[in-house]
């Protein structure tokens, strides 16, 4: 059986790329197709595979602006030789055209949030002159997105949260397989006096909320990550808020191990960073929405302290509550909870998906009433 893996783009090292790395171990002979590829941004496991980038790759520095051309680029990949296609979807990866006899399994991190649930926010964040172009492109992409979803044999969601989004956007069912986290590589150290944010610095992650709350309260915060919001967040911060940029895996583990807690200020699809914090024996202070309600314990081990609105006052109240129970937190219980999201569990469940003899038809009706 010949297999291909399609990943939206390989320009960063985040949760989606860690899933891809695990898929590469599950399918060691698979070829990889992607819209944009920077070999320096990925692991040696991914580089070991034959990677084919789209004709858009020379302009990868401007990949966000090339979104309307991505369906065309995906359609130009020739996948006729493959019996199995596994797409890793957060951008428009599932829009490839395998042969009619091939199984196409889509592991979905989330439907494209900038054209679905976060469309109003993305439109508002744009300069006024760009908004009409974005509205027209988004309308076209939503129609294409529904058509391409109908060609997928089976969907796998990375959380129940994303499972609901798939049903709402595409009217398709999905089974849930939580993403892999290298929980055994994280460890506990006595906490130093700082909290931690680990995130891509984009607007919807709401890192600005954490920066303002910590600047106001005077607590120390370290921010790990990079992205288009980096400069504006740095201008917003105070002396007690430090920006680490991108760090190595080893540096991240050490920062996690010595932190007091991880702050998750926005709504996550699942929350790999939260699981990494729990595997380090550290609690998570998170917005009580989305995937954080699955990755972080809401009962049992006292590892999650939630605030219900994206507001700096509510976050400061949650920090006060955390500090009242901080001395009672049992790091071994948190590490045991994190163990359920191990890479071993992911590989076992995804292997069961790939080995299943499914009779799901390749084509599904597209409902026009939700375009």
C-alpha positions in Angstrom: 0.0 0.0 0.0 1.4 3.4 -1.0 0.6 6.2 1.4 0.9 10.0 1.2 0.6 12.6 4.0 -0.7 16.1 3.1 0.1 18.8 5.6 -1.1 22.4 5.2 2.4 24.0 5.5 5.7 23.3 7.1 7.0 26.7 8.2 6.8 26.4 12.0 7.2 23.9 14.7 3.9 23.8 16.6 1.3 21.2 17.6 0.2 20.4 14.0 3.8 19.6 13.0 4.2 17.3 16.1 1.2 15.4 14.9 2.7 15.1 11.4 5.9 13.8 13.0 3.9 11.0 14.7 2.1 10.2 11.5 5.5 9.9 9.8 6.5 7.3 12.4 3.2 5.5 11.8 3.7 5.6 8.0 7.5 5.4 7.6 7.5 5.1 3.8 4.9 7.8 3.1 5.6 10.7 0.9 4.7 14.2 2.2 2.9 17.0 0.2 2.6 20.5 1.5 1.8 24.0 0.3 5.0 25.6 1.7 8.2 24.0 3.0 11.1 25.3 4.9 13.4 22.4 5.8 15.0 24.4 8.6 11.6 24.6 10.4 11.0 20.9 10.9 12.5 17.8 12.5 14.9 15.3 11.1 12.0 12.7 11.1 10.0 14.9 8.7 13.1 15.7 6.5 13.8 12.0 6.1 10.6 11.6 4.0 10.3 12.8 0.4 8.6 16.2 0.7 6.9 17.9 -2.3 6.0 21.5 -2.0 3.5 23.3 -4.2 4.3 25.9 -6.9 3.5 28.6 -4.3 6.6 27.7 -2.2 8.9 30.4 -3.6 6.5 33.0 -2.0 6.3 31.3 1.3 7.2 34.4 3.3 3.8 35.8 2.2 1.8 32.6 2.7 -1.1 34.2 4.6 -1.8 36.5 1.6 -1.8 33.5 -0.8 -4.8 31.8 0.8 -7.2 32.2 -2.2 -4.6 30.4 -4.4 -4.2 27.4 -2.1 -7.1 25.3 -3.5 -5.5 25.6 -7.0 -2.1 24.6 -5.6 -3.6 21.5 -3.8 -5.4 20.3 -6.9 -2.2 20.3 -8.8 -0.6 17.6 -6.6 -0.8 14.3 -8.5 -1.8 11.6 -6.0 -3.1 9.0 -8.4 -0.4 6.5 -7.3 -1.5 6.4 -3.6 -3.9 3.9 -2.0 -4.1 5.9 1.2 -4.0 9.7 1.7 -3.9 11.2 5.2 -4.4 14.9 5.3 -3.4 17.0 8.4 -5.9 19.8 8.3 -5.9 23.2 9.8 -5.3 25.2 6.7 -6.8 23.8 3.5 -4.9 20.5 3.3 -7.9 18.2 2.7 -8.6 19.8 -0.7 -6.3 17.4 -2.6 -7.6 15.1 -5.3 -6.7 11.4 -4.6 -7.8 8.6 -7.0 -11.4 7.5 -6.7 -10.3 4.2 -5.2 -8.0 5.7 -2.5 -9.0 6.1 1.2 -8.7 9.7 2.3 -8.5 10.1 6.1 -8.4 13.7 7.4 -6.9 14.3 10.8 -8.5 17.7 11.6 -6.9 20.1 14.0 -9.8 22.5 13.2 -11.7 23.7 10.2 -10.2 27.0 9.0 -11.1 29.3 11.8 -10.5 32.5 9.8 -13.4 31.6 7.4 -15.7 30.0 9.9 -16.1 30.8 13.6 -13.4 33.5 13.8 -14.4 35.2 10.5 -15.8 38.4 12.1 -12.7 38.9 14.3 -10.3 38.4 11.4 -12.3 40.8 9.2 -12.3 43.4 12.0 -8.5 43.1 12.6 -7.8 43.9 8.9 -7.3 47.5 7.5 -10.5 48.8 6.1 -9.3 48.7 2.5 -8.6 44.9 2.8 -12.0 43.9 4.2 -14.0 43.7 0.9 -11.3 41.5 -0.6 -11.2 39.3 2.5 -15.1 39.0 2.5 -15.1 37.9 -1.2 -12.3 35.4 -0.8 -13.8 33.9 2.4 -17.2 33.4 0.6 -15.4 31.5 -2.2 -13.3 29.5 0.3 -16.3 28.5 2.4 -18.0 27.0 -0.7 -14.8 25.2 -1.7 -14.2 24.0 1.8 -17.6 22.3 2.0 -17.1 20.7 -1.4 -13.6 19.4 -0.5 -15.0 18.0 2.9 -17.5 15.9 0.9 -14.6 14.1 -0.8 -13.0 12.9 2.4 -13.6 9.2 3.3 -13.4 9.7 7.1 -12.7 12.5 9.5 -10.7 12.2 12.8 -10.9 15.2 15.1 -8.2 16.2 17.6 -10.8 16.8 20.3 -14.5 16.8 21.0 -14.4 20.6 20.6 -13.2 20.2 17.0 -15.6 17.3 16.5 -18.4 19.8 17.1 -16.9 22.3 14.7 -16.6 19.7 12.0 -20.3 18.8 12.3 -21.3 22.5 12.3 -19.1 23.6 9.3 -19.2 20.5 7.1 -22.2 18.4 8.5 -19.8 15.4 8.8 -19.3 13.0 11.8 -15.8 12.4 13.1 -14.2 10.2 15.7 -11.8 11.7 18.3 -8.2 10.8 18.6 -6.3 13.2 20.9 -3.0 14.5 19.5 0.3 13.0 20.6 2.4 14.7 23.4 5.8 13.5 24.4 4.8 13.5 28.0 7.6 11.3 29.2 10.2 13.9 28.2 8.8 16.6 30.6 9.8 16.8 34.2 9.2 18.8 37.4 11.5 21.3 39.1 10.9 23.5 42.1 9.0 26.6 40.8 10.7 29.9 40.3 8.7 33.1 40.5 7.3 33.4 37.0 4.2 32.2 35.0 4.5 31.0 31.4 2.6 31.5 28.1 3.5 29.2 25.2 1.7 30.3 22.0 2.0 31.4 18.5 1.6 35.2 18.7 -1.5 35.8 16.7 -4.5 37.8 17.6 -7.0 35.0 18.3 -4.7 33.4 20.9 -5.4 36.4 23.1 -1.8 36.7 24.5 -2.5 40.4 24.7 -5.0 39.6 27.5 -2.3 37.9 29.5 0.3 40.7 28.9 -2.1 43.3 30.1 -3.2 41.3 33.2 0.4 40.7 34.3 1.5 44.2 33.6 -1.5 45.4 35.8 -0.9 42.9 38.6 2.9 43.1 38.7 3.4 39.3 38.6 6.2 38.0 36.4 5.4 36.5 33.1 7.5 34.9 30.4 6.1 34.6 26.8 7.4 31.8 24.5 6.6 32.1 20.9 6.7 34.3 17.8 4.3 35.7 15.2 2.8 38.8 13.7 1.7 40.2 17.1 5.3 40.0 18.6 6.1 43.7 18.3 2.8 45.1 19.5 2.8 42.7 22.5 6.3 43.7 23.4 5.3 47.4 23.3 2.3 46.6 25.5 4.3 44.8 28.2 6.0 46.1 31.3 9.3 45.3 33.0 7.8 42.2 34.6 6.8 40.6 31.2 9.7 39.0 29.3 9.6 37.7 25.7 11.7 34.6 25.0 10.8 34.3 21.2 11.1 30.8 19.8 13.0 28.3 22.0 14.4 24.8 21.5 12.5 21.8 22.9 15.1 21.5 25.7 14.7 25.1 26.7 10.9 24.8 26.6 11.0 21.8 29.0 13.2 23.7 31.4 10.9 26.7 31.3 7.9 24.5 31.9 9.6 22.7 34.7 10.5 25.8 36.7 7.3 27.8 36.1 4.6 28.3 38.6 1.8 27.6 36.1 0.9 27.9 32.4 -1.4 30.6 31.3 -3.8 29.8 28.4 -5.7 33.1 27.7 -7.5 32.1 24.5 -9.8 29.4 23.3 -7.7 26.4 22.2 -8.6 23.7 19.6 -7.2 21.1 22.0 -4.2 22.5 24.0 -0.9 20.6 23.6 1.0 23.2 25.6 -1.4 22.7 28.5 -0.7 18.9 28.5 3.0 19.6 28.4 2.6 21.8 31.5 0.7 19.1 33.3 3.4 16.6 32.3 5.8 18.9 34.0 3.7 18.7 37.2 2.4 22.3 36.7 -1.1 23.7 36.9 -2.9 25.5 34.1 -4.8 28.8 34.4 -7.0 28.8 31.3 -10.0 30.4 29.7 -12.8 27.9 30.4 -13.8 27.3 26.8 -12.9 24.9 23.9 -10.2 22.3 24.1 -8.8 23.4 27.4 -11.9 21.7 29.1 -10.6 18.4 27.7 -6.8 18.7 28.0 -6.9 20.2 31.5 -8.7 18.4 34.4 -11.9 20.1 35.5 -12.4 17.8 38.4 -10.2 15.2 40.2 -6.5 16.4 40.1 -6.4 20.1 41.0 -4.6 21.1 37.9 -7.0 23.5 36.2 -8.1 27.0 37.3 -10.5 28.5 34.8 -11.9 32.0 34.1 -15.1 32.3 32.2 -14.6 35.5 30.1 -11.6 36.8 28.1 -11.0 39.7 30.4 -7.9 40.7 32.4 -9.9 41.2 35.6 -11.2 37.7 35.4 -7.7 36.3 34.7 -6.3 38.2 37.7 -9.1 36.7 39.9 -8.2 33.2 38.6 -4.5 33.8 39.5 -5.6 34.8 43.0 -7.6 31.6 43.2 -4.6 29.5 41.9 -2.2 31.0 44.5 -4.5 30.1 47.3 -4.3 26.4 46.4 -0.9 26.3 44.8 0.8 24.6 47.8 -1.7 21.8 47.7 -1.1 20.8 44.1 0.2 17.2 43.6 2.5 17.2 40.6 2.4 13.4 40.3 -1.4 13.4 39.9 -1.0 16.0 37.1 1.7 14.0 35.4 -0.6 10.9 35.6 -3.4 12.8 34.0 -1.1 14.0 31.2 -0.2 10.4 30.5 -3.5 9.7 28.7 -2.3 12.0 25.9 0.9 10.1 25.2 2.3 9.5 21.7 1.8 5.7 22.3 -1.9 6.2 22.8 -2.1 8.4 19.7 -0.3 5.8 17.5 -2.5 2.9 18.8 -5.7 4.8 18.0 -4.6 6.1 14.7 -3.3 2.7 13.7 -6.8 1.3 14.4 -8.3 4.0 12.2 -5.9 3.3 9.3 -6.4 -0.5 9.6 -10.2 -0.3 9.7 -12.1 -1.7 6.8 -14.6 1.1 6.4 -17.6 1.2 4.1 -18.1 4.9 4.4 -18.9 6.3 0.9 -16.5 8.7 -0.7 -19.2 11.3 -1.6 -21.6 12.9 0.8 -24.3 15.4 0.1 -23.3 19.1 0.5 -25.9 21.2 2.2 -26.1 24.7 0.7 -28.1 26.2 3.5 -25.1 26.8 5.7 -22.8 28.5 3.1 
